[in-house]
Amino acid sequence: MASRTLLQPGRETRHRPEARAGAVPAPRWRSVLAGPIVAGFLVVVGLVATGAAGVRLRDPDHVAALYLVLVGFAVVVLVGLDIAVRAARRTGARVPSRAAFAAVRRERWTPARAIAAGTALVSFYVSYMAYRNLKAIVPLLRPDDIFDRELADLDRSLFAGHDPADLLHNLLGVGIPTHILSTGYAAFIVFLPLSLAVALVFSRDVRAGLFYATALSVNWVLGAASYFLIPSLGPVYYEPQAFAHLPHSEVTRLQDMLLDQRVEFLLHPTTATPQSIAAFASLHISMSLTAVLAAHLLGLGRRLKTGLWIWLALTTLATVYLGWHYVLDDLGGVLIAVGALGTARLLTGIDLRSARLTPHAAQPAVD
């Protein structure tokens, strides 16, 4: 029944048994296909661009595949947790019966919802794989174009001739703030897949989760385009002396590793690990802001939105303080986030107003 509903756009589920007890309509084809459309587009662009650069489109070291497996496993665990918590709430027992588990599973995790969530997850990491290849070949296709001087000059003009990173070093100091911001910046690698998994699993209406997943995937598209539009390295690579006084941290190690990878890739582009240095625009900012704005658009709880705003503020400070990005890179990230959400809205066709106006006003999209 769930699969048949998935194949029939626009058909509601109010007459189905699964529609009772707080279940939601099955996703429609438009929202399910949005992620694969983005992934397919990016793969095609990646194939054309890597061909022009004389390299293959690949998943070196199987990074994207590994992330897919790890996050997929996390999603399965979260699904089990979702079912267990709902069954416990329904029965009032600490250890719900098998019947309660089975009932919640049938209502909550229909084949249609499972297919939709799995498709979104696979599409996100296929998009990431293509994005990674595109980011790597920017110096191959635009070898003589570096705009760091222009970005640095514009940054200083915004701050009355002062370097914004230097201002932050003087304001916050070095030492403990360096390690705090370094840890927060590195935590992005956990934040991104975790937010994706939580959205797909805990959204009351899976179409809200698909909307967020599609927006994240569109970030890969717009981010890759921005790297080709304004190729740049970032302050820590353009003016390393401005950050030499910072204590050694996890970010310092990562920055050194990325520089070594870039040098090796430029020497051996067909075999080396793809380089991943690019400043404009900041996807740390665009992805984080996408999460913040999606939380508002979908009417999530106040505490969650406050936490996301704090995360965005710390990430913004870290990008400039640690030398990853210019302030203009962060502003570019803002534009990407807005563009990604708008594109995801068009692709998925989600009615954001109805997504907010659910029976539980406190948290319309996520239980």
Disulfide bonds with the S-S distance in Angstrom:
none
